Amino acid sequence: MEKENERSGVGMFFDDGLAPRPPSSEDLTKEFSDGAISPQKKSFSGGAKEYLKKLGPGVITGAADDDPAGIATYSQAGAQYGTSLIWLSAWVYPLVATIQEMCARIALVTGRGLASNIKRNYPRKILYVCTILLFFANTLNIGADLGAMSKAIQLVVPGAPFIFLVIFVGIAGLILEILVPYRKYSKYLKWLVLAVFSYILTGLIIHMDWSVLLHDGLIPHITFSKTQILLITGILGTTISPYLFFWQTSQEIEEDISQGKTTIRSRLGTNPTEVKQMRIDIWVGMFLSNLVMFFIIAVCANTLFKNGITNINTAADAARALAPLAGSWAELLFAVGIIGTGLLAIPILAGSTAYAISESFGWKEGLYRKYKSAHAFYGVIIVSIIIGILLNFIGINPIKALIYSAIANGIVAPVILIFIVGISSSKKIMGEYKNKPITKALGWIATALMGVTALAAIYSLF
């Protein structure tokens, strides 16, 4: 079997840089009979309960996309411009879903993370630049999220010292990520998806002109002002986020490892059923993410914007959008949403940085590993969160910091997108699972769009 795999391109480490060829139907039949691939786990039977169980990395990634930075940026868009920018939720959806699907497919075919694939197919200097940019954007995002979570807690516990809360939340998140096993951890993460649905409920109970929402949701409207360009860059950056690229590939690997595929050899290659399952997972996850984005903008437009609150400076300002649903409990509901999505996002932000750096330098990595067997991997997570904590000592407004971190993500993203689209479009690397023409076109459209807005944002800043 091993020699047969070597001839077909499956089961090799490919140190010569060649990509694995996906297995043939004969290979798959043999693997099913050997128990390497469980038909029960790869099928879609079993009803809704089985279906929900299969929703994994894609849904978690989609939920993390609505992190505190996303909530703040979408809220500011609705408060400042009403429904003028709500079209981004629909137009960005196929782009972000396509990019995340590319990342997952790269992992399924190669059995490696994104950073490892960049290292194997491009000069290492390029990888180091990408990793540095990712570390910068993620650490800024972690700091902003910690600050926002602490301000949210102050809504519920007035008078609690801000810096104490930042340190407490940061250390708590760090301990959770290091000590809780991944398989149990991922189950908790799935439930945190529910924290952001309060905006949807609010949107359904307040009066909104759905004809206006439909029109503005489909027809792009841009004024090309400096503030709107920066906000669009932030929206794109918090939706098509660099940290999600690395996290998606790494979590596909973690899922394989949890099924016993602990070596690259055992993870090489995929099959149509596995790819189909992955695509449903991702498109569902990103749909939920962009649906929440739509309702956050819509709700803030119909509550804050209509009442003259066009600039969100504090957590209390943002919480007012939920008043129609929760009344005097709006601040508590907002706090729960921010804290829940923050607990979801911070480990992913720190984890994606750790995956990228560890793969770049060939260190042992993975949340399935214990701390004592992956000191460097967890060391990166520790450093990222500690720096994020320290960023809150310099006095930046936590809500504004969230938007700045989203803009930073928007500037970094197009650099990494070039390599994602390049790798996933390569016949040499991906075999028959390379990008189809429409997928490739959407990938380059996303890259070009992010590149143009990033350059415009940089120009606007100077």
QUICORHU-V67680 format. One record per residue. N is the residue number from 1. RES is the residue in one small letter. SS is DSSP state (alpha for helix, beta for strand, coil for the rest). BURIAL is 1 if it has 9 or more other C-alpha atoms within 8 Angstrom, else 0. Layout:
# QUICORHU-V67680
N;RES;SS;BURIAL
N;RES;SS;BURIAL
This chain:
# QUICORHU-V67680
1;m;coil;0
2;e;alpha;0
3;k;alpha;0
4;e;alpha;0
5;n;alpha;1
6;e;alpha;1
7;r;alpha;0
8;s;alpha;0
9;g;coil;1
10;v;coil;1
11;g;coil;1
12;m;coil;1
13;f;coil;0
14;f;coil;0
15;d;coil;0
16;d;coil;0
17;g;coil;0
18;l;coil;0
19;a;coil;1
20;p;coil;1
21;r;coil;1
22;p;coil;1
23;p;coil;1
24;s;coil;0
25;s;alpha;0
26;e;alpha;0
27;d;alpha;0
28;l;alpha;1
29;t;alpha;0
30;k;alpha;0
31;e;alpha;1
32;f;alpha;1
33;s;alpha;0
34;d;alpha;0
35;g;coil;0
36;a;coil;0
37;i;coil;1
38;s;coil;0
39;p;alpha;0
40;q;alpha;0
41;k;alpha;0
42;k;alpha;1
43;s;coil;0
44;f;coil;0
45;s;coil;0
46;g;coil;0
47;g;alpha;0
48;a;alpha;0
49;k;alpha;0
50;e;alpha;1
51;y;alpha;1
52;l;alpha;0
53;k;alpha;0
54;k;alpha;0
55;l;coil;1
56;g;coil;1
57;p;alpha;1
58;g;alpha;1
59;v;alpha;1
60;i;alpha;1
61;t;alpha;1
62;g;alpha;1
63;a;alpha;1
64;a;alpha;1
65;d;alpha;1
66;d;coil;1
67;d;coil;1
68;p;alpha;1
69;a;alpha;1
70;g;alpha;1
71;i;alpha;1
72;a;alpha;1
73;t;alpha;1
74;y;alpha;1
75;s;alpha;1
76;q;alpha;1
77;a;alpha;1
78;g;alpha;1
79;a;alpha;1
80;q;alpha;1
81;y;alpha;1
82;g;coil;1
83;t;coil;1
84;s;coil;1
85;l;coil;1
86;i;coil;1
87;w;alpha;1
88;l;alpha;1
89;s;alpha;1
90;a;alpha;1
91;w;alpha;1
92;v;alpha;1
93;y;alpha;1
94;p;alpha;1
95;l;alpha;1
96;v;alpha;1
97;a;alpha;1
98;t;alpha;1
99;i;alpha;1
100;q;alpha;1
101;e;alpha;1
102;m;alpha;1
103;c;alpha;1
104;a;alpha;1
105;r;alpha;1
106;i;alpha;1
107;a;alpha;1
108;l;alpha;1
109;v;alpha;1
110;t;alpha;1
111;g;coil;1
112;r;coil;1
113;g;coil;1
114;l;alpha;1
115;a;alpha;1
116;s;alpha;1
117;n;alpha;1
118;i;alpha;1
119;k;alpha;1
120;r;alpha;0
121;n;alpha;0
122;y;coil;0
123;p;coil;0
124;r;alpha;0
125;k;alpha;0
126;i;alpha;0
127;l;alpha;1
128;y;alpha;1
129;v;alpha;0
130;c;alpha;1
131;t;alpha;1
132;i;alpha;0
133;l;alpha;1
134;l;alpha;1
135;f;alpha;1
136;f;alpha;0
137;a;alpha;1
138;n;alpha;1
139;t;alpha;1
140;l;alpha;1
141;n;alpha;1
142;i;alpha;1
143;g;alpha;1
144;a;alpha;1
145;d;alpha;1
146;l;alpha;1
147;g;alpha;1
148;a;alpha;1
149;m;alpha;1
150;s;alpha;1
151;k;alpha;1
152;a;alpha;1
153;i;alpha;1
154;q;alpha;1
155;l;alpha;1
156;v;alpha;1
157;v;coil;0
158;p;coil;0
159;g;coil;0
160;a;coil;0
161;p;coil;0
162;f;alpha;1
163;i;alpha;0
164;f;alpha;0
165;l;alpha;1
166;v;alpha;1
167;i;alpha;1
168;f;alpha;0
169;v;alpha;1
170;g;alpha;1
171;i;alpha;1
172;a;alpha;0
173;g;alpha;1
174;l;alpha;1
175;i;alpha;0
176;l;alpha;0
177;e;alpha;1
178;i;alpha;1
179;l;alpha;0
180;v;coil;0
181;p;coil;1
182;y;alpha;0
183;r;alpha;0
184;k;alpha;0
185;y;alpha;1
186;s;alpha;1
187;k;alpha;0
188;y;alpha;0
189;l;alpha;1
190;k;alpha;1
191;w;alpha;0
192;l;alpha;1
193;v;alpha;1
194;l;alpha;0
195;a;alpha;1
196;v;alpha;1
197;f;coil;1
198;s;alpha;1
199;y;alpha;1
200;i;alpha;1
201;l;alpha;1
202;t;alpha;1
203;g;alpha;1
204;l;alpha;0
205;i;alpha;0
206;i;coil;0
207;h;coil;0
208;m;coil;0
209;d;coil;0
210;w;alpha;0
211;s;alpha;0
212;v;alpha;0
213;l;alpha;1
214;l;alpha;0
215;h;alpha;0
216;d;alpha;1
217;g;alpha;1
218;l;alpha;1
219;i;coil;0
220;p;coil;1
221;h;coil;0
222;i;coil;0
223;t;coil;0
224;f;coil;0
225;s;coil;0
226;k;alpha;0
227;t;alpha;0
228;q;alpha;1
229;i;alpha;1
230;l;alpha;1
231;l;alpha;1
232;i;alpha;1
233;t;alpha;1
234;g;alpha;1
235;i;alpha;1
236;l;alpha;1
237;g;alpha;1
238;t;alpha;1
239;t;alpha;1
240;i;coil;1
241;s;coil;1
242;p;alpha;1
243;y;alpha;1
244;l;alpha;1
245;f;alpha;1
246;f;alpha;1
247;w;alpha;1
248;q;alpha;1
249;t;alpha;1
250;s;alpha;1
251;q;alpha;1
252;e;alpha;1
253;i;alpha;1
254;e;alpha;1
255;e;alpha;0
256;d;alpha;1
257;i;alpha;1
258;s;alpha;1
259;q;coil;0
260;g;coil;0
261;k;coil;1
262;t;coil;0
263;t;coil;0
264;i;alpha;1
265;r;alpha;1
266;s;alpha;0
267;r;alpha;1
268;l;coil;1
269;g;coil;1
270;t;coil;1
271;n;coil;1
272;p;alpha;0
273;t;alpha;0
274;e;alpha;1
275;v;alpha;1
276;k;alpha;0
277;q;alpha;1
278;m;alpha;1
279;r;alpha;1
280;i;alpha;0
281;d;alpha;1
282;i;alpha;1
283;w;alpha;1
284;v;alpha;1
285;g;alpha;1
286;m;alpha;1
287;f;alpha;1
288;l;alpha;1
289;s;alpha;1
290;n;alpha;1
291;l;alpha;1
292;v;alpha;1
293;m;alpha;1
294;f;alpha;1
295;f;alpha;1
296;i;alpha;1
297;i;alpha;1
298;a;alpha;1
299;v;alpha;1
300;c;alpha;1
301;a;alpha;1
302;n;alpha;1
303;t;alpha;1
304;l;coil;1
305;f;alpha;1
306;k;alpha;1
307;n;alpha;0
308;g;coil;0
309;i;coil;1
310;t;coil;1
311;n;coil;0
312;i;coil;1
313;n;coil;0
314;t;coil;0
315;a;alpha;1
316;a;alpha;0
317;d;alpha;1
318;a;alpha;1
319;a;alpha;1
320;r;alpha;1
321;a;alpha;1
322;l;alpha;1
323;a;alpha;1
324;p;alpha;1
325;l;alpha;1
326;a;alpha;1
327;g;alpha;0
328;s;alpha;0
329;w;alpha;0
330;a;alpha;1
331;e;alpha;1
332;l;alpha;1
333;l;alpha;1
334;f;alpha;1
335;a;alpha;1
336;v;alpha;1
337;g;alpha;1
338;i;alpha;1
339;i;alpha;1
340;g;alpha;1
341;t;alpha;1
342;g;alpha;1
343;l;alpha;1
344;l;alpha;1
345;a;alpha;1
346;i;alpha;1
347;p;alpha;1
348;i;alpha;1
349;l;alpha;1
350;a;alpha;1
351;g;alpha;1
352;s;alpha;1
353;t;alpha;1
354;a;alpha;1
355;y;alpha;1
356;a;alpha;1
357;i;alpha;1
358;s;alpha;1
359;e;alpha;1
360;s;alpha;1
361;f;alpha;0
362;g;coil;0
363;w;coil;1
364;k;coil;1
365;e;coil;1
366;g;coil;1
367;l;coil;1
368;y;coil;1
369;r;coil;0
370;k;coil;1
371;y;alpha;1
372;k;alpha;0
373;s;alpha;0
374;a;coil;1
375;h;alpha;0
376;a;alpha;1
377;f;alpha;1
378;y;alpha;1
379;g;alpha;0
380;v;alpha;1
381;i;alpha;1
382;i;alpha;1
383;v;alpha;0
384;s;alpha;1
385;i;alpha;1
386;i;alpha;1
387;i;alpha;1
388;g;alpha;1
389;i;alpha;1
390;l;alpha;1
391;l;alpha;1
392;n;alpha;1
393;f;alpha;0
394;i;alpha;0
395;g;coil;0
396;i;coil;0
397;n;coil;0
398;p;alpha;1
399;i;alpha;1
400;k;alpha;1
401;a;alpha;1
402;l;alpha;1
403;i;alpha;1
404;y;alpha;1
405;s;alpha;1
406;a;alpha;1
407;i;alpha;1
408;a;alpha;1
409;n;alpha;1
410;g;alpha;1
411;i;alpha;1
412;v;alpha;1
413;a;alpha;1
414;p;alpha;1
415;v;alpha;1
416;i;alpha;1
417;l;alpha;1
418;i;alpha;1
419;f;alpha;1
420;i;alpha;1
421;v;alpha;1
422;g;alpha;0
423;i;alpha;1
424;s;alpha;1
425;s;coil;1
426;s;coil;1
427;k;alpha;1
428;k;alpha;0
429;i;alpha;1
430;m;alpha;1
431;g;alpha;1
432;e;alpha;0
433;y;alpha;1
434;k;coil;1
435;n;coil;1
436;k;coil;0
437;p;alpha;0
438;i;alpha;0
439;t;alpha;1
440;k;alpha;1
441;a;alpha;0
442;l;alpha;1
443;g;alpha;1
444;w;alpha;1
445;i;alpha;1
446;a;alpha;1
447;t;alpha;1
448;a;alpha;1
449;l;alpha;0
450;m;alpha;1
451;g;alpha;1
452;v;alpha;0
453;t;alpha;1
454;a;alpha;1
455;l;alpha;1
456;a;alpha;1
457;a;alpha;1
458;i;alpha;1
459;y;alpha;0
460;s;alpha;1
461;l;alpha;0
462;f;coil;0
